[in-house]
Amino acid sequence: MAQAPKFPVHPAARFRVSLEALAETVTRLVQRTLVLEDGVNVVNYVATISASYTSGQPTVVMPNGDTAGPFPCLDTYTPHANDVVLMVPNGQSYIIAGTFA
């Protein structure tokens, strides 16, 4: 005996399911960001130590070409001009974590 053809889900039912999925996604995102304060950096950057660096806390050239800093470095890293470094968020600023080998 042949099976009855399957009909598409009614648009109202599809919309309800999509809306429920969207609500779950938004709830998940809100829960992830509840602990963040306004203005707190959350993104790591790869930057380059300024070519004119000689000593002290270095300034860096960010990916968009802007110069920023000076930034402190972790004790395990000694900065050198033109090093490509990992910038790690620290509140409303960044710390230079080190260079790439």
C-alpha positions in Angstrom: 0.0 0.0 0.0 1.4 3.4 -1.0 2.2 5.9 1.7 0.4 9.2 1.8 2.5 12.1 0.4 4.1 14.4 3.0 2.9 17.9 2.9 5.1 20.8 3.9 4.7 22.1 7.5 2.2 24.9 7.7 3.9 28.4 7.6 2.5 29.3 11.0 4.1 26.2 12.6 7.4 26.9 10.8 7.4 30.5 12.1 6.7 29.3 15.7 9.6 26.9 15.6 11.9 29.5 14.1 10.8 32.0 16.7 11.4 29.5 19.6 14.9 28.7 18.2 15.7 32.5 18.0 14.6 33.0 21.5 16.8 30.2 22.8 19.8 31.7 20.9 19.2 35.2 22.3 18.8 33.8 25.8 22.1 31.9 25.5 23.9 35.0 24.2 22.5 37.1 27.0 23.6 34.6 29.6 27.2 34.5 28.2 27.5 38.3 28.4 25.9 39.0 31.7 29.3 39.2 33.5 30.7 41.8 31.1 30.7 45.4 32.0 30.3 48.2 29.4 33.6 49.1 27.8 35.4 45.9 28.8 37.5 44.4 26.0 36.9 40.8 25.1 38.8 40.3 21.8 42.4 39.3 21.4 44.4 41.1 18.7 47.5 40.3 16.8 49.6 43.6 16.5 53.1 44.6 15.6 55.5 46.4 18.0 56.3 49.9 16.6 59.4 50.0 14.4 60.7 52.9 16.5 60.5 51.0 19.8 63.7 51.0 21.9 62.8 50.5 25.5 60.0 50.7 28.1 56.4 49.8 27.4 56.0 49.6 23.7 53.3 51.0 21.4 51.9 48.8 18.8 50.4 49.0 15.3 47.0 47.4 15.4 45.5 45.4 12.5 43.6 48.5 11.2 46.9 50.4 11.0 46.3 52.6 14.1 49.1 53.1 16.6 48.0 52.4 20.2 49.7 52.1 23.6 51.9 52.1 25.4 51.0 48.6 26.8 52.6 46.6 29.5 54.1 43.2 28.7 54.1 39.9 30.6 57.4 39.4 32.5 58.2 36.4 30.3 58.4 38.5 27.1 61.0 41.1 26.2 59.7 43.3 23.4 61.6 44.1 20.2 60.8 46.5 17.4 58.6 44.9 14.6 57.7 41.8 16.7 54.3 40.4 15.9 52.6 40.0 19.3 49.4 38.8 20.9 47.3 41.5 22.6 45.2 40.1 25.5 42.3 42.0 27.0 42.8 43.5 30.5 39.7 45.4 31.5 39.5 48.5 29.3 43.1 48.0 28.0 45.4 45.3 26.8 48.5 43.4 27.8 51.2 42.2 25.4 51.3 38.4 26.1 54.3 37.6 23.8 55.4 37.1 20.3 54.8 34.3 17.8 57.7 31.9 17.2 
